[in-house]
Amino acid sequence: MTRLLASLAALGTLLPAFLPAAADASRGQRTMFEDTGQLLESGPEIRAHTLDELKALGVNIVKVRVQWHELAPEPGAESKPAFDAADPSAYPQAPFAKYDDLVLQASQRGFRIFLMFSPPAPEWATARGERSGHIGVRRPDPEEFAAFVRAIGIRYGGAFGGLPKVSMWSIWNEPNHPQFIQPLSERLGGRLTPSAPHQYRRLYVAARQALGETGHDRDTILFGEILPIGSRRLGALRNIRPIQWLREFFCVDSRYRPLRGRAARVRGCSRFPRIRTSGFAYHAYSRPTGPRTRVANPDDATIGQIVRVERALDRIARTRRVRRKLPIYNTEFGIQTNPPDCVGFGAPLEDQASHINEAEYISWTRPRVRSYSNYLLIDDRIHLDRPPGSNARYGGFQSGLRFGENALLCESPTLRFGFAEEKPGYAAFRTPLWVRQLGPRQVEVFGRARPRGRGEQVIEILRSRRVVRTITARGYFRVRLRTNPRGTWQLRWTDGAQTYRSRTARAVPDGSRSTGAARR
């Protein structure tokens, strides 16, 4: 902890002087951030410093995973201990200390707090006699889960122990991935069929009711939190494809007609429940080659194909099983980088900045997408005691805006990057800039000013260091210019005595067809 705080202090003590404070995103898109290591696991001093840094980076929403297994009494026991699971005072209080402190500190700084109820479950709330390779994910009990949700809803309902009210929630994490819910598939009606969406539907309905009963009925409550790409191996489903998962969750067939008869009965949806939700939470990660990379299977959808999710939800809405024009929340996203991830999942380090800015641009152009997210401020540590080139060595995420511990240059056993050193994506996240070439003498410039004040800013758009347009904007903006697209582009503005600059970028060919970009 001491090393982390010292390193962050050395890099971050100048943040108040050099980073603009948060500003409201225009057109409804909010900026979200999640980093469990820095916000929960590293102690109150680093928590406070991280929250200050996120504020300076322009973050609006802080996302926190509330882990059921961690907070429950005797989580490894097969039989439930004697306690009232719906009473927040009946739980061991020590594990709540870091959550309470984070909720308090984040609230004091003006963040909106977003709590996600997360697996694993305590073993006593899962199916007995079945082992899955991951603890707490085998057929979690909806009634026990609802009791846990009631306890958290009461604790963060604004009238418990001086804690502030939380008003944004989501249910479970990645229920299309076998690490978080099992079984993913079973033989239902004589054929291999996804079963995880139907387990999840029961969990969601029970949790949604529990939140409503504890004073959160009008809060933002999301369902989903699913991965963007699936696969099929050896006849068994592994990572259910997101569009397929949506169809199964809402019990419709491949033509979006409600399932009837045996097909509905084996899935437990002969009487489909009312789905009350504020929106669909989505982990819209992209391929390492960038957001515009198309994924071939129509049931997959990265951030570049988010329109596929919109269309699926619209077709489902025709069945009246979900409301029309349901909002989509990007609740987990980031660009994994190589280095330090040397096993093929990372984008080249020098591409991180442009990928981050393009993804935010795509997100902003979709009217129903309400948030843009980044997962991790600081990379997970690399485990040097594990075999080089193995997934175990890079088992965490390297999608941070700063390097973590043991960040190596992949071809060398020596340390190359300093702990908490900024990656290229840091400046890109702080001040987004994306320039599209629309024709021989026309460009579109997208950006976001994150000034100290909440008012409008006079922003200069530079091409090859010369001002080509001065605009007045607040938060996000997009302008079209008739000018030569060649050269480098940058944003610059002054707030008081401080001048702020974005990264430099080059115009890229129009990618609207591949991204599904649309005007707001």
SEKOL-717785 format. One record per residue (C-alpha): residue in one letter; x, y, z. Coordinates in steps of 0.5 Angstrom, whole numbers, padded with zeros to 4 digits, always signed. Each point is the difference from the previous one (the first is absolute). Example, Ala and Ser with C-alpha at 12.3 -4.5 7.8 and 13.67 -1.06 7.14 Angstrom:
REM residues 2
A+0025-0009+0016;S+0002+0007-0002;
This chain:
REM residues 520
M+0000+0000+0000;T+0006+0005+0002;R+0003-0001-0007;L-0007+0001-0004;L-0001+0006+0004;A+0007+0003-0001;S+0000-0002-0007;L-0007+0003-0001;A+0002+0006+0004;A+0006+0002-0004;L-0004-0001-0007;G-0006+0003+0003;T+0001+0006+0005;L+0000+0005-0006;L-0007-0003-0003;P-0004+0006+0003;A+0004+0005-0003;F+0001-0004-0007;L-0007-0004-0001;P-0007+0004-0001;A-0005-0002+0004;A-0006-0004-0002;A-0006+0003-0004;D-0007-0003-0002;A+0001-0004-0006;S-0005+0003-0006;R-0005-0004-0003;G-0001-0005+0006;Q+0006-0004+0000;R+0004+0000+0007;T+0007-0003+0001;M+0000-0006+0005;F+0006-0003+0003;E+0002-0007+0004;D+0006-0002+0003;T-0001-0004+0006;G+0007-0001+0002;Q+0001+0008+0001;L-0007+0001+0002;L-0001-0005+0005;E+0006-0005+0001;S+0006+0005+0002;G-0002+0004+0006;P-0004+0007+0001;E+0006+0004-0002;I+0001-0003-0007;R-0008+0000+0000;A+0000+0008+0001;H+0006+0001-0005;T-0003-0004-0005;L-0007+0003+0000;D+0003+0007+0000;E+0004-0002-0006;L-0007-0003-0004;K-0003+0007+0002;A+0006+0003-0004;L-0001-0004-0006;G-0007+0002+0000;V-0004-0007+0002;N-0007+0001+0002;I-0002-0007+0003;V+0004-0005+0004;K-0001-0007-0001;V+0001-0005+0006;R-0001-0008+0000;V-0004-0002+0007;Q+0003-0007+0000;W-0006-0005+0004;H+0006-0005+0002;E+0004+0005+0003;L-0005+0003+0004;A-0005-0006+0002;P+0002-0004+0007;E+0003-0006-0001;P+0000+0000-0007;G+0004-0007-0001;A-0005-0004+0004;E-0005-0004-0004;S-0005+0001+0005;K-0003+0007+0001;P+0002+0003+0007;A-0006+0003+0005;F-0001+0007-0002;D-0005+0005-0003;A+0003+0001-0007;A-0004+0006-0001;D+0002+0004+0006;P+0007+0004-0002;S+0001-0001+0008;A+0000-0007+0000;Y+0007-0001-0005;P+0007+0001+0003;Q+0001+0007+0000;A+0008+0000-0002;P-0001-0001-0007;F-0004+0005-0001;A+0005+0006+0002;K+0003+0001-0007;Y-0007+0000-0003;D-0003+0005+0005;D+0007+0004-0001;L-0001+0000-0007;V-0007+0002+0000;L+0001+0006+0004;Q+0006+0003-0003;A-0003-0001-0007;S-0006+0003+0002;Q+0004+0006+0003;R+0003+0001-0006;G-0006+0001-0004;F+0001-0007-0004;R-0006-0004-0001;I+0001-0007+0003;F-0002-0006-0004;L+0000-0007+0004;M+0000-0007-0004;F-0002-0006+0004;S+0005-0005-0002;P+0002-0007+0000;P+0002-0005+0003;A-0005-0001+0005;P+0001-0004+0007;E+0000-0007-0001;W-0006-0001+0004;A-0004+0004-0005;T+0002-0005-0006;A-0002-0007-0002;R+0002-0005+0004;G+0004-0006-0002;E+0003+0004-0007;R+0007+0002-0001;S+0001+0005-0005;G+0007+0002+0000;H-0002+0007+0002;I-0003+0001+0007;G-0006+0003+0001;V-0003+0000-0007;R-0004-0007+0000;R-0007+0002+0000;P+0000+0005+0005;D-0007+0001+0004;P-0004+0006-0002;E-0004+0000+0006;E+0007+0000+0004;F+0002+0005-0005;A-0006+0005+0001;A+0001+0000+0008;F+0008+0002-0001;V-0003+0005-0005;R-0005+0003+0005;A+0006+0000+0005;I+0004+0005-0005;G-0006+0004-0002;I-0002+0001+0007;R+0008+0002+0002;Y+0000+0005-0006;G-0007+0002+0001;G+0002+0007+0003;A-0002-0002+0007;F+0005-0005+0003;G+0006+0002+0004;G+0001+0007-0003;L+0001-0003-0007;P-0002+0004-0006;K-0005-0003-0005;V+0002-0004-0006;S-0005+0001-0006;M+0004-0004-0006;W+0000-0008+0000;S+0001-0006-0004;I-0001-0007+0001;W+0006-0005-0001;N+0006+0000-0004;E+0001-0004-0007;P-0006-0005+0000;N+0002-0002-0007;H+0007-0003+0003;P+0002-0006+0004;Q+0004+0003+0005;F-0006+0004+0003;I-0006-0005-0001;Q-0001-0007-0002;P-0002-0004-0003;L+0000+0004-0006;S-0004-0005-0004;E-0004-0007+0001;R-0004-0005-0004;L-0007+0003+0000;G-0005-0003-0004;G+0005-0005-0003;R+0005+0006-0003;L+0006+0004+0003;T-0003+0006+0002;P+0002+0006+0004;S-0002+0000+0007;A+0004+0006+0003;P-0005+0005-0002;H-0006-0003+0003;Q+0004-0001+0007;Y+0002+0007-0001;R-0007+0002-0002;R-0003-0003+0007;L+0006+0004+0004;Y-0001+0006-0004;V-0008+0000+0002;A+0001-0001+0007;A+0006+0005+0001;R-0004+0005-0004;Q-0006-0001+0005;A+0004+0000+0006;L+0003+0007-0002;G-0007+0003-0001;E-0002-0003+0007;T+0006+0004+0003;G-0002+0007-0003;H+0004+0000-0006;D-0006-0001-0005;R+0002+0006-0004;D+0007-0001+0000;T+0004-0002-0006;I+0000-0008+0000;L+0004-0003-0006;F+0000-0007-0002;G+0005-0004-0005;E+0007+0002+0002;I+0002-0005-0006;L+0006-0001-0004;P+0000+0002-0008;I+0003-0007-0003;G-0002-0007+0001;S+0002-0007-0003;R-0001-0007-0001;R+0005-0005+0002;L-0001-0008+0000;G-0008+0001-0001;A+0000+0003+0007;L-0002+0008+0001;R+0006+0004+0002;N-0001+0007+0001;I-0008+0001-0003;R+0000+0005-0005;P-0003+0006+0002;I-0006+0001-0005;Q-0002-0008+0001;W+0001+0002+0008;L-0005+0005-0001;R-0005-0004-0004;E+0000-0006+0005;F-0001+0005+0006;F-0006+0003-0003;C-0002-0007-0003;V-0001+0001-0007;D+0003-0004-0006;S+0005+0002-0005;R-0006+0004-0004;Y-0002+0004+0007;R-0006-0004+0001;P-0002-0002+0007;L+0001-0007+0001;R-0006-0005+0001;G-0001-0007+0003;R+0005-0004+0002;A+0006+0005-0002;A-0003+0005+0005;R-0001-0005+0005;V+0007-0003+0000;R+0003+0007+0001;G-0005+0002+0005;C-0004+0005-0003;S-0007-0003-0002;R-0002+0007+0004;F+0005+0005-0002;P+0001+0005+0006;R+0000+0007+0000;I+0007+0003-0001;R+0001+0007+0003;T+0006+0003-0002;S+0003+0007-0001;G+0005-0003-0005;F+0005-0005-0003;A+0007-0001+0003;Y+0005-0002-0005;H+0007-0001+0000;A+0002+0002-0007;Y+0007-0002-0001;S+0003+0000-0007;R+0006-0004-0003;P+0007+0002+0001;T+0000+0003-0008;G-0005+0005+0003;P-0007+0002+0000;R-0002+0000-0007;T+0002-0007-0001;R-0006-0004-0002;V-0002-0007+0003;A-0003-0004-0005;N-0005-0004+0005;P-0006+0004+0000;D-0002-0002+0007;D+0007+0003+0002;A+0000+0008+0001;T+0006+0004+0002;I+0000+0007+0001;G+0001+0001-0007;Q-0007-0004-0001;I-0004+0003+0005;V-0005+0001-0005;R-0001-0007+0000;V-0002+0000+0008;E-0005+0006-0002;R-0003-0004-0005;A-0001-0006+0004;L-0003+0003+0006;D-0005+0004-0005;R-0002-0007-0003;I-0001-0002+0007;A-0004+0006+0002;R-0005-0002-0005;T-0002-0006+0004;R-0002+0005+0006;R+0005-0004+0004;V+0005+0007+0001;R-0002+0007-0001;R+0002+0003-0007;K+0006+0004-0001;L+0003-0003+0006;P+0007+0004+0002;I+0006-0004+0000;Y+0006+0001+0005;N+0007-0001-0002;T+0002-0002+0007;E+0007-0004-0001;F+0005+0002-0006;G+0007+0001-0001;I+0006-0001-0004;Q+0005-0006+0002;T+0007+0002-0002;N+0006-0004-0003;P+0004+0002+0004;P+0000-0002+0005;D-0005-0006-0002;C+0004-0004-0005;V-0005-0006-0001;G-0004+0003-0006;F-0006+0003+0004;G+0003+0007+0000;A+0000+0006-0005;P+0007+0003-0002;L+0001+0005+0005;E+0001+0006-0005;D-0007-0002-0002;Q-0003+0001+0007;A-0002+0007-0001;S-0003+0000-0006;H-0004-0006+0001;I-0003+0003+0007;N-0002+0006-0004;E-0003-0003-0006;A-0004-0005+0005;E-0002+0007+0004;Y-0002+0003-0007;I-0004-0006-0002;S-0004-0001+0007;W-0002+0008+0000;T-0003-0001-0007;R-0005-0005+0002;P-0006+0004+0003;R-0002-0006+0005;V+0007-0001+0003;R+0000+0003+0006;S+0007-0001+0003;Y+0007-0001-0002;S+0005-0004+0004;N+0007-0001+0002;Y+0002-0007+0004;L+0006+0002+0004;L+0005+0006+0002;I+0006-0005+0001;D+0001-0006-0003;D+0000-0007+0004;R+0006-0002+0002;I+0004-0005-0005;H+0002-0007+0004;L+0008+0000-0002;D+0000-0007+0004;R-0005-0003-0005;P+0003-0003-0007;P+0001+0006-0005;G-0005+0000-0006;S-0005-0003+0004;N-0007+0002+0002;A+0001-0001+0007;R+0006+0005+0000;Y-0005+0005-0003;G-0006-0002+0004;G-0003+0006+0001;F-0001+0006-0004;Q+0005+0005-0003;S-0006+0005-0002;G+0002+0006+0005;L+0002+0007-0002;R+0007-0001+0004;F+0004-0006+0000;G+0000-0005+0006;E+0005-0004+0004;N+0006-0004-0004;A-0002+0003-0007;L+0005-0003-0004;L+0002+0002-0007;C-0002-0007-0003;E+0007-0002-0003;S+0004+0002+0006;P+0000-0003+0007;T+0002+0007+0002;L-0005+0005+0003;R-0002+0005-0005;F-0006+0004+0002;G+0000+0003+0007;F-0006-0001+0005;A-0006+0004-0001;E+0003+0004-0006;E-0005+0002-0005;K-0001-0003-0006;P-0002+0003-0007;G-0008-0001+0002;Y+0001+0004+0006;A+0000+0007-0004;A-0005-0003-0005;F-0005-0001+0005;R+0001+0006+0004;T-0001+0004-0006;P-0003-0004-0006;L+0001+0002-0007;W-0002-0004-0007;V+0001+0003-0007;R-0004-0003-0006;Q+0002+0002-0007;L-0007+0000-0004;G+0003+0002-0006;P+0006+0003-0004;R-0001+0007+0004;Q-0005-0002+0005;V+0001-0002+0008;E-0004-0001+0006;V+0003+0001+0006;F-0003-0003+0007;G+0003+0002+0007;R-0002+0001+0007;A+0002+0006+0004;R+0001-0002+0007;P+0001+0007+0003;R+0000+0002+0008;G-0006+0004-0001;R-0007-0003-0002;G-0001+0006-0005;E+0002+0000-0007;Q+0007+0000-0003;V+0003+0004-0006;I+0004-0006-0003;E+0005+0001-0006;I+0000-0006-0005;L+0008+0000-0003;R+0002-0003-0006;S+0008-0001-0001;R+0000+0005+0006;R-0004+0005-0003;V-0007+0002+0002;V-0005-0002-0005;R-0006+0002+0004;T-0002+0002+0007;I-0007-0002+0003;T-0004+0001+0006;A-0002-0007+0003;R-0002-0003+0007;G+0002-0008+0001;Y+0000-0004-0007;F+0000+0004-0007;R+0000-0002-0007;V+0002+0005-0006;R+0001-0001-0007;L+0005+0004-0003;R+0002+0001-0008;T+0007+0000+0000;N+0006-0005-0002;P+0000-0006+0005;R+0007-0001+0000;G+0005+0001+0005;T-0001+0000+0008;W-0006+0002+0004;Q-0001+0002+0007;L-0005+0004+0005;R+0003+0006+0004;W-0004+0004+0005;T+0002+0005+0006;D-0004+0000+0007;G+0003+0006+0004;A+0007-0001+0000;Q+0001-0007-0003;T+0000-0002-0007;Y-0003-0007-0001;R+0002-0005-0006;S-0002-0006-0003;R+0004-0006-0003;T+0002+0002-0007;A-0004-0005-0006;R+0000-0001-0007;A-0007+0000-0004;V-0002-0007-0002;P-0004-0002-0005;D-0008+0000+0001;G-0002-0006+0004;S-0007+0001+0001;R-0002-0006-0004;S+0004-0005+0004;T-0002+0003+0006;G-0007+0002-0001;A+0001+0007+0002;A-0006+0004+0000;R-0002+0008+0001;R-0003+0001+0007;
